[in-house]
Amino acid sequence: MGAIKFFIQGIKNFKEVGTFSRSSHFVGKTITKDKHIDFSTAKCIVELGAGDGPITKQILNKMAPDAILLCFEINEKFSEDLRRQFGKDKRIQIINDDAQKMGHYIREAGFKEADAVVSAIPFVIIPEDDIIEESHRCLKKGGKYVQLHYSLVAKKRYERIFNNIEIDFVMLNVPPAFIHICEKL
């Protein structure tokens, strides 16, 4: 999906999309650093709010051949675009459903827990913590929750749920991005 089509989806569905511009290649590279997600051992990765796939692409590039990516996107236009781009890759399941149901999809895929959860859901405009708490429940001990934000406003939410947080900053994005990395202890 091009920048203009993404911008239109952002305007039409701001509460779903949460931004007017797609994530840069640099955001995807930062989110998928080996220190954030151990791709050598990760077999079940969940992506929330995949948008039109720039982070999805980076995850798939680093995933093992026997790993699976459960890719949640509630916006139908973005889901269609994800299917067009990645539908031939057997390692990905594109799910056009509520992210709060991730536990069901993880079990349906044959796993007890996820090794990592990557999220670009706009929690600054979503006041409830249900999805963040479900992510915590669905992660294995030592698993990472990696959240994209454009400010540090929601940092305390993650500290309350995960008790620990590290921030990585990506200047080369519009707007600049703060990557919140949390580990389930």
QUIHU-V425603 format. One record per residue. SS is DSSP state (2 for helix, 1 for strand, 0 for the rest). PSI is psi in whole degrees, -180 to 180 (none if undefined). Layout:
# QUIHU-V425603
ss-><SS:SS>
psi-><PSI:PSI>
This chain:
# QUIHU-V425603
ss-><0:0:2:2:2:2:2:2:2:2:2:2:0:2:2:2:2:0:0:0:0:0:0:0:2:2:2:2:2:2:2:0:0:0:0:0:0:0:0:0:0:0:0:1:1:1:1:1:0:0:0:0:0:2:2:2:2:2:2:2:2:2:0:0:0:0:0:1:1:1:1:1:0:0:0:2:2:2:2:2:2:2:2:2:2:2:0:0:0:0:0:1:1:1:1:0:0:0:2:2:2:2:2:2:2:2:2:2:0:0:0:0:0:1:1:1:1:1:1:0:0:0:0:0:0:0:0:0:0:2:2:2:2:2:2:2:2:2:1:1:1:1:1:1:1:1:1:1:1:0:0:0:0:0:2:2:2:2:2:2:2:2:0:0:0:1:1:1:1:1:0:0:0:0:0:0:1:1:1:1:1:1:1:0:0>
psi-><135:169:-38:-44:-38:-45:-43:-44:-38:-40:-47:-34:52:-36:-23:-44:-45:2:166:-6:147:157:142:165:-35:-35:-47:-43:-39:-45:-37:19:144:-28:-19:-40:127:90:-17:-24:-16:124:-25:112:139:133:128:129:56:-18:-132:14:11:-35:-37:-45:-44:-40:-49:-36:-28:-15:150:157:-25:9:164:144:117:108:106:130:117:-23:120:-39:-44:-40:-43:-44:-41:-42:-41:-44:-44:0:-24:-14:116:-14:-6:140:118:121:115:74:172:131:-21:-13:13:-36:-43:-47:-34:-47:-40:-31:-3:17:154:-38:166:148:-30:149:125:131:138:19:135:77:-13:-31:1:109:-22:151:10:-46:-39:-44:-38:-38:-44:-46:-38:-11:144:161:130:-7:156:141:120:117:130:132:164:10:-180:12:-39:4:-42:-29:-44:-37:-40:-40:-42:-15:-5:152:143:146:133:141:136:105:-34:68:153:110:169:150:147:121:118:121:120:144:136:118:none>
